[in-house]
Amino acid sequence: MMRAKPLIASLLGGFLLGACAGLPSFPGMSGPTSGTAADYTPVTGELPPPQARLYADCIAQAAGNRAYLRTQDDDSTLLLFTCTGAAARAFYEGLDARSAAIGSEFVSGDRTFRSTEVIRRNLFGVDYCSTDGRGDYQCVVTLNTGSFLRD
């Protein structure tokens, strides 16, 4: 009987997955490409590289300090998480090689910035860190929330 439980669970899981695959589309819901059915399969991931810890630490510190704001343009709504201190310094230093490789370090005013991507027009939607060179470090990590946070 002990072996039957995993078998029953496996069969039941397969049945439920098969039943869900045949669910109809709901009005107002669109698929990933016009004219095709939506795929509701959960997105899977893999273990991230070590620098993901820089993001996690910055977001955790900012959330703990309630240091986040909302911003939006015509197409996107973002949450801006701003971390400071040790988390920001680690992120800034972690961006050193990448910024040098892609040319994303720049000076504005009395601050030196390093961003995760090259700045095309402005900093909207780009993760970046800065320092004044005297120990004040700040980083801004953006989270795209879609229309959920629109007015």
Secondary structure, 3 states (H helix, E strand, C coil): CCCHHHHHHHHHHHHHHHHHHCCCCCCCCCCCCCCCCCCCCCCCCCCCCCCHHHHHHHHHHHHHCCCEEEEECCCCEEEEEEEEHHHHHHHHHHCHHHHHHHCCEEEECCEEEEECCCCCCCCCCCCEEEECCCCCEEEEEEEECHHHHCC
